[in-house]
C-alpha cells in the first residue's frame, strides 16, 4: 500500500539534468530530474554507502560520486556488477510539493 510523504517543495527539486539528496520520513532519497521528469531511488550506494544524491546523471542512470557505480532510475539495477541494485520510489507532484511513496518498488 502506498505511503506518500513530502520529499521537498517543487521549487527545491533539482533542475533538469541534476540530482539532490532529500529525506522522506526516515529514508534518505536521491531525487533526480531526467528530461523534466523526477525520479527517486535510495540515496545509499550498496557498494560502500556512497551518497547517490551527490553524484551525477548519465542518461537515465545516477552515478555514485565515490566509485562511479551507476544505477537505473527506472529499475534500480546497477550497470555493473549485475546483482547490485537500489530501491526505486514512485514520485508525484501535488500542488507545490514533491511526494514520494516510501514503500520501495522494483521495475514495473
Buried (B, 14 or more C-beta within 10 A) or exposed (E): EEEBBBBBEEEEBBEEEBBBBBEBEEBBBBBBBBEEEBBBBBBBBBBEEBBBBBBBBEEBBBBBBBEBBBBBBBBBBBBEEEEBBBBBBBBEEEEEBBBBBBEBEEEE
